[in-house]
Amino acid sequence: MKTIVAYRSRSGYTKRYAQWIAQELGCDIKEDPEFSDIQGHDTIIYGGGMYAGGFNGVKLITKNLDKLSGKKIALFAVGSNPGRAHEMKPFWDRVLTAEQQKKIGCFYLRGGFDFNKLNAKDKVLMKMLKIRLQSIKERTEDEQGMLDAYETPVDFSDKENIRPLIEFVRK
Ligand SMILES: Cc1cc2nc3c(=O)[nH]c(=O)nc-3n(C[C@H](O)[C@H](O)[C@H](O)COP(=O)(O)O)c2cc1C
């Protein structure tokens, strides 16, 4: 069975998870994949960062599901949010239908946030968010955590987080 971990990563968090997964499974790995890179594999694992509620590059999978039928597929999204189930549900519902979620593995692996690692466009976007966060008088714990992360990068990535995904792929 040929397995591949394909991923897109803007600041390195998804990349690190992809490397841990590929190492654990002893499988192929491909950054910035094209459809031709994943097509010939029986198991496809795709990972990407969460950006403004979107899933970086996941269309490579969701737009080609008909061509991927019969293959085992697992998706992992990497964000800086704590990954509470009720907050992640709307995200997954935007990515896949309820029917698709029964077959495709959906995993959230918490990454981190490092302002200095962002590209110029993301820096502008995040500066705008910072101004909005600063204007909130009574910030939630998450909002305050996000604001603090501009000064001190946060990294929640942990190899143990890949376990459920590995189990899904192996079973
Ligand atoms: C412009 C921008 C938007 C973001 N939006 C979200 C978001 O909606 N939800 C979230 O959990 N994290 C969000 N993040 C944080 C990233 O998902 C997080 O840094 C992740 O670890 C990035 O992974 P990557 O470096 O592999 O792309 C955002 C970061 C940036 C720069």
The ligand as an SDF file (V2000), in Angstrom:
LIG
                    3D

 31 33  0  0  0  0  0  0  0  0999 V2000
   -3.5250   35.5690    8.3460 C   0  0  0  0  0  0  0  0  0  0  0  0
   -3.6370   34.4350    9.3260 C   0  0  0  0  0  0  0  0  0  0  0  0
   -4.8900   33.8890    9.6200 C   0  0  0  0  0  0  0  0  0  0  0  0
   -5.0190   32.8250   10.5380 C   0  0  0  0  0  0  0  0  0  0  0  0
   -6.2570   32.3020   10.7960 N   0  0  0  0  0  0  0  0  0  0  0  0
   -6.3780   31.2870   11.6970 C   0  0  0  0  0  0  0  0  0  0  0  0
   -7.6560   30.7340   11.9820 C   0  0  0  0  0  0  0  0  0  0  0  0
   -8.6810   31.0980   11.4120 O   0  0  0  0  0  0  0  0  0  0  0  0
   -7.7270   29.7420   12.9180 N   0  0  0  0  0  0  0  0  0  0  0  0
   -6.6050   29.2680   13.5670 C   0  0  0  0  0  0  0  0  0  0  0  0
   -6.7190   28.3890   14.4000 O   0  0  0  0  0  0  0  0  0  0  0  0
   -5.3760   29.7640   13.2890 N   0  0  0  0  0  0  0  0  0  0  0  0
   -5.2440   30.7720   12.3740 C   0  0  0  0  0  0  0  0  0  0  0  0
   -4.0070   31.2700   12.0780 N   0  0  0  0  0  0  0  0  0  0  0  0
   -2.8120   30.6630   12.7020 C   0  0  0  0  0  0  0  0  0  0  0  0
   -2.1950   29.5870   11.7980 C   0  0  0  0  0  0  0  0  0  0  0  0
   -3.1670   28.6440   11.4040 O   0  0  0  0  0  0  0  0  0  0  0  0
   -1.0920   28.8780   12.5590 C   0  0  0  0  0  0  0  0  0  0  0  0
   -0.0190   29.7820   12.7130 O   0  0  0  0  0  0  0  0  0  0  0  0
   -0.6100   27.5850   11.9230 C   0  0  0  0  0  0  0  0  0  0  0  0
    0.2530   26.9600   12.8420 O   0  0  0  0  0  0  0  0  0  0  0  0
    0.0910   27.8540   10.6050 C   0  0  0  0  0  0  0  0  0  0  0  0
    0.5300   26.6650   10.0230 O   0  0  0  0  0  0  0  0  0  0  0  0
    1.5800   26.7030    8.8220 P   0  0  0  0  0  0  0  0  0  0  0  0
    2.7550   27.5200    9.2950 O   0  0  0  0  0  0  0  0  0  0  0  0
    1.9880   25.3020    8.5980 O   0  0  0  0  0  0  0  0  0  0  0  0
    0.9100   27.3010    7.6150 O   0  0  0  0  0  0  0  0  0  0  0  0
   -3.8550   32.3080   11.1710 C   0  0  0  0  0  0  0  0  0  0  0  0
   -2.5970   32.8680   10.8740 C   0  0  0  0  0  0  0  0  0  0  0  0
   -2.4840   33.9120    9.9680 C   0  0  0  0  0  0  0  0  0  0  0  0
   -1.1170   34.4420    9.6720 C   0  0  0  0  0  0  0  0  0  0  0  0
  1  2  1  0
  2  3  1  0
  2 30  2  0
  3  4  2  0
  4  5  1  0
  4 28  1  0
  5  6  2  0
  6  7  1  0
  6 13  1  0
  7  8  2  0
  7  9  1  0
  9 10  1  0
 10 11  2  0
 10 12  1  0
 12 13  2  0
 13 14  1  0
 14 15  1  0
 14 28  1  0
 15 16  1  0
 16 17  1  0
 16 18  1  0
 18 19  1  0
 18 20  1  0
 20 21  1  0
 20 22  1  0
 22 23  1  0
 23 24  1  0
 24 25  2  0
 24 26  1  0
 24 27  1  0
 28 29  2  0
 29 30  1  0
 30 31  1  0
M  END
$$$$
